[in-house]
Amino acid sequence: MPQRQLRSKYRVRWFDRVLVFTAAITVVANLLPLGARLGWALDLTAHFRLQYLAATGLLLAVVTVRRQWRTAAALVVAGAVSAAPVLPYLPQLGAAAAARSPTGRLTVATVNVSYRPFSPRRLLEILGEAAPDVLLVVEFTPHAQEVLAPLDTRYAHSLKLPADGPYGIAIWSRFELTAKPFSLGRLPAIEARVHGPGGEFTLLGVHLSAPTTPRRGAQRNQQLELLAKYSASIAGPVAVAGDFNITPYSPFYTDWLAASGLTDTRRQRTLSVSWPAVLPILGIPIDHVAVSTEFDILAHRRLPNFDSDHYGIVAELALRDGSESP
């Protein structure tokens, strides 16, 4: 066999071996989240299922062309594992519900402004265009309180709890608001009774611990349990908004939705990410709005970047007739 053909054959074998090795790593990545309940590190792997699916799809196309059927089969099975928790959030035709009462429409926004520098001018422009009826801001520092002071002229009602570091929180509302702080473990949160156009409802604003260590991961899971009990104890319509530091693809978030009886406003509408805004290819959705069954979910959308590490999100809702708090 000529030397050129030998070199070509060697390159093909080398490529196939690298391809199989890469596919094996991808299969393992897809399967690791199955152990999310077993430990902190495995739970972290559950958040990147979209990235796993993208890599799996690309490799599946290549191994199919190379007729590596066993590898292709392994990728299909592994991809199905990642696809299962993602499918409920894929946009579906007809997912936008029709509000029973046009006067009951309202928008709720949640924005993590970052306790580090961000662009307040750009954020104020974005919020001016989006014009949410109720706005929750987390990582609300004394500096953020100063630079976001123009919001006080746009909204008649507010409660602001600034703090140095990442756990300050504030709420503004166009509608009459009765708000008070409460605690999730050691973290501050806000309970606000909002007198909206379609009736009265309760909004809980939260910012849960970032799971950067096993201890903080356990704290976040405990906060989810406390939040589920707290929200379930409230009579009438309930919405929960904020930075949860967890994606819908984690079983702990699924547990929280089941225990609280709430629905994520992303469901059947979008796979959009909210963090990190500086590297969206690795982005994951950790900022959420979730609502009780008394609400129709009309839309969920992401706001533009304002030099924070998070994108803000907006949920358009409608409180159904006859469902206001007793």
GIFENSUL-V128023 format. One record per backbone hydrogen bond with DSSP energy under -1.0 kcal/mol. NH is the residue of the N-H (numbers start at 1). CO is the residue of the C=O. E is the energy in kcal/mol with one decimal. If there is no record, write none. Layout:
{{NH CO E} {NH CO E}}
//
This chain:
{{6 2 -1.9} {7 3 -2.4} {8 4 -2.2} {9 5 -2.6} {10 6 -2.4} {11 7 -2.3} {12 8 -2.0} {13 9 -2.2} {14 10 -2.7} {15 11 -2.6} {16 12 -2.5} {17 13 -2.3} {18 14 -2.3} {19 15 -2.6} {20 16 -2.5} {21 17 -2.5} {22 18 -2.7} {23 19 -2.5} {24 20 -2.4} {25 21 -2.0} {26 22 -2.2} {27 23 -2.6} {28 24 -2.2} {29 25 -2.4} {30 26 -2.1} {31 27 -1.6} {32 28 -2.2} {34 31 -1.9} {35 32 -2.2} {36 33 -2.0} {38 35 -2.2} {43 39 -1.9} {44 40 -1.9} {45 41 -1.1} {46 43 -1.2} {47 44 -1.3} {52 48 -2.1} {53 49 -2.5} {54 50 -2.3} {55 51 -2.4} {56 52 -2.8} {57 53 -2.6} {58 54 -2.0} {59 55 -2.4} {60 56 -2.6} {61 57 -1.8} {62 58 -1.6} {63 59 -3.0} {64 60 -1.7} {65 61 -1.7} {66 62 -2.0} {67 64 -1.1} {68 63 -2.8} {69 67 -1.2} {72 68 -2.3} {73 69 -2.5} {74 70 -2.2} {75 71 -2.1} {76 72 -2.2} {77 73 -2.2} {78 74 -2.5} {79 75 -2.8} {80 76 -1.9} {81 77 -1.3} {82 78 -1.4} {83 79 -2.4} {84 80 -1.7} {87 83 -2.6} {89 86 -2.2} {90 87 -1.6} {92 268 -2.1} {95 92 -1.7} {97 297 -1.8} {104 101 -2.0} {105 102 -1.1} {106 317 -2.4} {108 315 -2.7} {109 134 -2.7} {110 313 -2.1} {111 136 -2.5} {113 138 -1.8} {119 306 -2.4} {123 119 -2.3} {124 120 -2.8} {125 121 -1.8} {126 122 -2.5} {127 123 -2.9} {128 124 -1.9} {129 125 -2.0} {130 126 -2.8} {131 127 -2.6} {133 107 -1.1} {134 107 -2.0} {135 172 -2.7} {136 109 -2.6} {137 170 -2.6} {138 111 -2.3} {139 168 -1.5} {140 168 -1.4} {145 141 -2.3} {146 142 -1.7} {147 143 -2.5} {148 144 -2.0} {149 146 -1.1} {151 148 -2.0} {152 149 -2.2} {153 150 -1.2} {155 151 -2.0} {157 173 -1.7} {159 171 -2.2} {161 169 -2.6} {163 140 -1.8} {169 161 -1.8} {170 137 -2.2} {171 159 -2.5} {172 135 -2.5} {173 157 -2.6} {174 133 -2.5} {178 193 -2.3} {180 191 -2.3} {182 189 -2.3} {184 187 -2.8} {187 184 -2.0} {189 182 -2.4} {190 205 -2.3} {191 180 -3.0} {192 203 -2.8} {193 178 -3.2} {194 201 -3.1} {195 176 -2.5} {196 194 -1.3} {196 199 -1.5} {201 194 -2.2} {202 237 -2.4} {203 192 -3.1} {204 239 -2.8} {205 190 -2.7} {206 241 -2.4} {208 243 -2.4} {212 210 -2.3} {217 213 -2.6} {218 214 -2.2} {219 215 -2.0} {220 216 -2.4} {221 217 -2.0} {222 218 -2.1} {223 219 -2.6} {224 220 -2.2} {225 221 -1.8} {226 222 -2.5} {227 223 -2.7} {228 224 -2.3} {229 225 -2.0} {230 226 -2.5} {231 227 -2.9} {232 228 -2.2} {233 229 -1.1} {234 231 -1.2} {239 202 -2.6} {240 290 -3.0} {241 204 -2.8} {242 288 -1.9} {243 206 -1.3} {244 286 -2.3} {250 247 -1.5} {254 250 -1.8} {255 251 -2.4} {256 252 -1.7} {257 253 -2.4} {258 254 -2.2} {259 255 -2.7} {260 256 -2.4} {261 257 -1.7} {263 291 -2.5} {265 289 -2.8} {267 264 -1.4} {268 88 -1.7} {269 266 -2.8} {270 266 -1.8} {274 284 -1.8} {275 284 -1.6} {277 309 -2.3} {279 276 -1.4} {282 279 -2.0} {283 280 -1.8} {284 275 -3.6} {288 242 -2.6} {290 240 -2.7} {291 263 -2.3} {292 238 -2.2} {295 292 -1.7} {296 318 -3.1} {298 316 -2.6} {299 316 -1.6} {301 314 -2.6} {303 312 -3.2} {311 274 -2.4} {313 110 -2.1} {314 301 -2.8} {315 108 -3.0} {316 299 -2.5} {317 106 -3.3} {318 296 -1.7} {319 104 -1.6} {320 294 -2.5} {323 320 -1.6} {325 200 -1.4}}
//
